[in-house]
Amino acid sequence: MTGGPTVRAPSAPEERRNRAPWLLNARFLLLIGLGYMYLCFVVCIALGLTLIHPFFWGITIPGLLLLVRSVHLRIRCPEGPKLTREEAPELYCEVEGLATRLNLPRFHETQLVLEFNCGVMQIPLFGLIGWHRSYLQIGFPMLLATSPEQFRAILAHEFFHVFGGHGRLRNWTARVLNTWREILHRINTTNPRGDFLLSGFARWYVPRLERADSALSHRGEHGADAFAAAHTSAEAAAAALVGITLKSRYVRLAFWPKYWQAARTIAEPPEDVYGQMAALLKEPFQREWSKKTIEWVMKTAVDESASHPGLASRLRALGQEPVLPPAIETSAAEFFFGASYPARVKEVTGRWQDLVRPGWQEAHQSYANAVADLENLEKAMAQKSPTPVDLLSHAILVGIVRDEEEAAELYKPLLDAHGKDSAVLFHAGRNLLQRGDSSGQEMIERAMRMDEEWVPKGCAAICCYLESVCEMERMAPFAARLRRREQFVAEAEAQLGHAGKDAILLPHDIEPEGVAKLTAVLAAFSQVGRAYLVCRRLPGLPNRKYYYVCVDWKALAIVTNSNKLLAQIAASVSFAGERAWFFWIDGDWRFRERLKKVQGSLVYKRPFFASLRGQRPGRGAATPASAERRKA
């Protein structure tokens, strides 16, 4: 790129990986061996304690069950329509010809997918024994965005992951890493007895294994790039990397949002979407936008935990400078599909329509509901003096249904009268950003300082605006703040899976109609004896409400699978969008006493005689047979 960015100097982690690859292998193997050794140690300790005295069974058996459930993981086969030789003879000849020239193994199945990506997966059919089955997934948008020579470089890149043993090693890594992630997830969410045998080591081990796995992945990607450059050309491999980086970002930021705007007026997804995408991706993009985007990507340092190295690192390894992609005369899709290209476009478009139709129709219905809500609100405002909430709702609906410029005039009096309200500041600031006014960023930041609940939406709105004006270097603090907030919420909500001694249980505020629906659902399950409903709030999340429905099975009831029964109850209950957790008390009298102390917590109690007989009447209801006996 003439006058463009220079390739960023390698970072310290990259220098360490490039300087001593054998150290990376040794470190990785030592970490894997350490994990297996610790698992064997835990099993031996647990079995030894189990044999010593039955007192330890309540500690060791739950820990062993946790370990067995976490280890029993499978890598699922990729789902997608198989691309046959009859449908794409030229593409099949290219794939098999490349495998023959390079003396590489064939793929067992080739799939044409909708994602802007191209990848290979190797699935072990017999678990740890092996016998892998290789899948090549080709994204149709990537075929539209590349030239034939660039796509050959992409194919060679993917072949390396099979030929170099990288795929099988990554599968082994993924199985080990996923096992330990599952162990850590179960410890954090269920807090089982005996977790002390695994919790401390898992929290120390998983981050280190993730970093080693990321370093191994980076080395594999550099090897695949070098392999592609050796068997096509370094220029083609670099052009494919730069073009895919630009075009995938443009499709995500500009192309798809434009099409989804049509959901307001069109009830069904359009039929020309991939034809329009093909025409767009063949043409060169706006030079100024492309140059700023590449400059930002080249300057951005990739986190060590990322699965792929950064663009600057990959271009530097190839010895190439970033060059803006020119227009494509014949795309890889047109070249390899030949006469069947129109049929492939139609077939892919039909699959896309089937995939997005539910969401498309939901967006269309949501817009229709907004139109109706706006009409009803304006009629109500004409009859009585509107409240501040009505005025804010009116401005939001006008921005959705009519125009953001018209909504901006409605936000001005709201800011004058209620400029210290976080909701007013957020929506007014977002309106300014959507109209291209950077002063909205300061309003959204004020709203986030006043109420942390606006952080996810506020950071997303600011990042979207900065990306649209090619100021991506200013996105980093907001993206980091968003990650911190999401991590804090996830860690806080992980406590909801178990109500410990420190959990603060409060009276619920569910409307009587919601309680009545819950009671009706519980009455339909004959095993339920009592049920308690309480509210719990978490530190740092004062505006979020979480509800516990705690079930106590009836006397003399035989419940073989409590978790399955609770799942059936939960599937039948809803609190108008509120989040609820279902527990069974399981003879925990201390927890039951805590529930009883909460005012209004007992929402259902089955009659005593009905509980013993196993009947299923409602609360206090009498059956016709019992009424006849009383009359007699």
Secondary structure, 3 states (H helix, E strand, C coil): CCCCCCCCCCCHHHHHHHHCHHHHHHHHHHHHHHHHHHHHHHHHHHHHHHHHCHHHHHHHHHHHHHHHHHHCCCCCCCCCCECCCCCCHHHHHHHHHHHHHHCCCCCCEEEEECCCCEEEEEEECCHHHCCEEEEEEEEHHHHHHCCHHHHHHHHHHHHHHHHCCHHHHHHHHHHHHHHHHHHHHHHHHHCCCCHHHCHHHHHHHHHHHHHHHHHHHHHHHHHHHHHHHHHCCHHHHHHHHHHHHHHHHHHHHHHHHHHHHHHHCCCCCCCCHHHHHHHHHHCCCCHHHHHHHHHHHHHCCCCCCCCCCCHHHHHHHHCCCCCCCCCCCCCHHHHHHHHHHHHHHHHHHHHHHHHHHHHHHHHHHHHHHHHHHHHHHHHHHHHCCCCHHHHHHHHHHHHHHCCHHHHHHHHHHHHHHHCCCHHHHHHHHHHHHHCCCCCHHHHHHHHHHHCHHHHHHHHHHHHHHHHHCCCHHHCHHHHHHHHHHHHHHHHHHHHHHCCCCCCCEEECCCCHHHHHHHHHHHHCCCCEEEEEEEEEEECCEEEEEEEEEEEEECCCCCCCCHHHHHHHHHHCCCECCEEEEEEECCCCHHHHHHHHHCCCCEEEECCHHHHHHCCCCCCCCCCHHHHHHHHC
